[in-house]
């Protein structure tokens, strides 16, 4: 199991780099070519969301992207350090000035692109975990 980890300051110009790296690592891991655009778009949306959350709450911390080549799946985790300021009772972390509709739309895009997605929030921030099957590997249910 190999992992590539990126950490970048929460600036919009770094999102493009994260998308490009995610697509390259996914290709190398064996994700089917037909899915690479979905990987790129989902990572871009998750990173844009993390950057937006950092900027809304004024946090200088890093956005973390972990790309892991597992035995049967390719796993991507995007984690922010925006904390739980203004956290809704049962939803993603958003800042005091956050637009819940904007955040909901971003998560809807991600769930539309990724079949296996999990969003968790905590006091430190939120984590979006997404995974795709590797080419030639059948999921057994």
N, C-alpha and C positions, 0 to 999 in steps of 0.2 A: 504494500500500500504506500504510494508516493503522494506527498502533499506539497503543493506550491502555495506560498502565502504572500499576499500583498498587503501592505499597510500604506495608506495615503491620507494626506490632510484633506479635510472635508471641503474640497473645492471642485466645482463642476467640471473644470478642464481635466481632472484626473479620471473621470468616469469613462471616457473614451479608451484610455489606456487599459483600464480594468476589463472592458468589453473585449478588446483585442487579445489580451493575455488569456482570458477565459476561453475564447474560441480556439486559440492555438493549443492550449493545454488539453482541452476537450478533444480536439482532433488527434493529438498525440496519444491520449488515453484510449481512444477507440470508439468515441461517440460517433454514431452514424452521421455522414455528411449532411443528410436531409434535415437533421435536428440542430445543426450548428447555428443557424440563424436564430432559433428559439433560445438557445443557450446565450448567445450574444445579447439578444433583446431583454431576456429575463435578468441577466446580470446588470445590464445598463439601467433597467428600471429599479432594481434593488439598490444599486449604488446611488442612483439619483435620489431615491427616497432617503437613504442614510445621510447623504450630503445635506439635503433639505432639512432633515430633523436636526442635525448639528447646527446649521445656520439659524434655525428658528429659536433654539434655546441658548445659542451663544456658546457652544462647547467647542473647544479647540482640539479635542481628541481626534484620534485617527479612525478611519473606516478600515475594517479588516475584511479581506476576502481570502477564504481558504478554498483551494481547489484540490480535491482528493480523488485519486484513482483507486477505487476499491475493487474487490474481486469481480463483482457483477454490475456495479453501478459507478457513475461519475457523480460525485457529491460536491456541491458548491455551498459555502456558507458566507453570508454577508452580514457583518455585525457592526452596529453603530455604538457610540458611547454617549448617546443623547439623554440617557437617564429616563425616568418615568414621569417627568414633569407634565402635568395635565393628562395623565394616563386615564383613558376611559375605563369603566368598570370591566369590560370584557372586550378589549381590542388592542390594537397596536399602540405603541408609545407615540405620543404627539406632544408638541410644545404648547405653551399657553396660547400663542398666537396662531396655532396650526389650523389649517382648514381640514376638518375631518373628511370632507368629501374628496379632497385632493389625495389624501392618504389612502382612503378606501378605493379610489380609482386606480392608484398605483398598485395596490395589492390585488385588485381584480385583474389587472393586466398580467401580473405575474402568475396568478392561479389559472388564467386562461392559456398561458404559454407552457406551464409546467404541470405535469400530471401529479408528481410527487413533491409537494411543497408543504412546509411547516413554518409558521411564524410564532415566535415566542418573545415575550417581553419580561423585563425584570427591572430592578432598581438601577442597574448599570446601563441599560439600553435594550435594543431589540436585536433579534437574530432571525434571519430568513435562511432556512435550510432547503435546498432544492437538489433533486437528483434525477439523472437520466440513465437508462440502461446502456450498456456498452454494446457495440455491434456484435451480432452473432451470439449474444447471451440472452437466453429466454428466461423471463421471470417465472418462477414456480410459485403459485399461490397455495 
